[in-house]
Amino acid sequence: MNYLEKIMQIEGAVNSVECQELIRLAEQAEDCIVEIGSWKGRSTVALACGSRMGNNVPVYAIDPHDSHTSTEGRSYGPEDNIRFLENILKSGYADLIQIINLPSNVTVKAWQTLIVEDWKFIDLLFVDGNHDYKEVKKDFRSWEPFVKDNGYIAMHDSTKEGPAKEIKEAHDWEIVKTVGTLCILRRK
Ligand SMILES: C[S@@+](CC[C@H](N)C(=O)[O-])C[C@H]1O[C@@H](n2cnc3c(N)ncnc32)[C@H](O)[C@@H]1O
């Protein structure tokens, strides 16, 4: 079984072409990758796989794994965290994955503090957390200052209302390409 087939065995929201694109982008990263919304780890493992092919940079995987129902009516909860941890351990990339079991808005505050102490800037920010427009906006606006000038933001489910609206309003960013529903943005 090749690496993509292995990744696709993990239950997840990103399809195989989107995974391939995440792998390609992660391979180019030189300092770090941040993921908002890991669920059971498919995209996390894809990002870590790309990192392994490239520069072995850490993938900060942010997901509180708390009980809630998404705007699309999907139920999430702590049991996802068990699958996530199992999948990370089985993946062979656990050494690259830094698990942050907190919401993105809490984590970004720590990032803001740490950046002052020369913390890492982000090569690739993958946004696939809460798809509600207000939450997508918060994720985008609070994290984008930490993305390098030549870095990328990859927004999943870019055709859904929340992400689509925010992409339209992100005037400082241009769309480089769209693969499936994965929209890749670069600073203008
Ligand atoms: C669509 S799933 C992510 C799918 C995953 N990227 C994949 O490829 O399979 C959305 C995830 O976002 C998480 N989430 C919701 N609100 C969040 C927040 N504020 N910060 C980080 N993750 C969040 C949920 O717990 C859920 O696991």
The ligand as an SDF file (V2000), in Angstrom:
LIG
                    3D

 27 29  0  0  0  0  0  0  0  0999 V2000
  -14.3470   19.0780    9.1600 C   0  0  0  0  0  0  0  0  0  0  0  0
  -13.5420   18.4730   10.6140 S   0  0  0  0  0  0  0  0  0  0  0  0
  -11.8420   18.4650   10.1530 C   0  0  0  0  0  0  0  0  0  0  0  0
  -11.5360   17.3820    9.1600 C   0  0  0  0  0  0  0  0  0  0  0  0
  -10.0700   17.0490    9.0140 C   0  0  0  0  0  0  0  0  0  0  0  0
   -9.2800   18.2080    8.6230 N   0  0  0  0  0  0  0  0  0  0  0  0
   -9.8880   15.9300    8.0120 C   0  0  0  0  0  0  0  0  0  0  0  0
   -9.1700   16.0930    7.0400 O   0  0  0  0  0  0  0  0  0  0  0  0
  -10.4730   14.8750    8.1750 O   0  0  0  0  0  0  0  0  0  0  0  0
  -13.6420   19.8690   11.6780 C   0  0  0  0  0  0  0  0  0  0  0  0
  -12.8930   19.7400   12.9880 C   0  0  0  0  0  0  0  0  0  0  0  0
  -12.7030   21.0630   13.4960 O   0  0  0  0  0  0  0  0  0  0  0  0
  -12.7170   20.9980   14.8810 C   0  0  0  0  0  0  0  0  0  0  0  0
  -12.9600   22.3340   15.4360 N   0  0  0  0  0  0  0  0  0  0  0  0
  -14.1290   22.9660   15.6530 C   0  0  0  0  0  0  0  0  0  0  0  0
  -13.9250   24.1690   16.2000 N   0  0  0  0  0  0  0  0  0  0  0  0
  -12.5770   24.3160   16.3110 C   0  0  0  0  0  0  0  0  0  0  0  0
  -11.7290   25.3340   16.8060 C   0  0  0  0  0  0  0  0  0  0  0  0
  -12.2310   26.4840   17.3020 N   0  0  0  0  0  0  0  0  0  0  0  0
  -10.4090   25.1420   16.7880 N   0  0  0  0  0  0  0  0  0  0  0  0
   -9.8770   24.0000   16.2720 C   0  0  0  0  0  0  0  0  0  0  0  0
  -10.6350   22.9920   15.7920 N   0  0  0  0  0  0  0  0  0  0  0  0
  -11.9600   23.1480   15.8110 C   0  0  0  0  0  0  0  0  0  0  0  0
  -13.7850   19.9820   15.2140 C   0  0  0  0  0  0  0  0  0  0  0  0
  -13.6170   19.4590   16.5200 O   0  0  0  0  0  0  0  0  0  0  0  0
  -13.5780   18.9550   14.0990 C   0  0  0  0  0  0  0  0  0  0  0  0
  -12.7820   17.8860   14.5410 O   0  0  0  0  0  0  0  0  0  0  0  0
  1  2  1  0
  2  3  1  0
  2 10  1  0
  3  4  1  0
  4  5  1  0
  5  6  1  0
  5  7  1  0
  7  8  2  0
  7  9  1  0
 10 11  1  0
 11 12  1  0
 11 26  1  0
 12 13  1  0
 13 14  1  0
 13 24  1  0
 14 15  1  0
 14 23  1  0
 15 16  2  0
 16 17  1  0
 17 18  1  0
 17 23  2  0
 18 19  1  0
 18 20  2  0
 20 21  1  0
 21 22  2  0
 22 23  1  0
 24 25  1  0
 24 26  1  0
 26 27  1  0
M  CHG  2   2   1   9  -1
M  END
$$$$
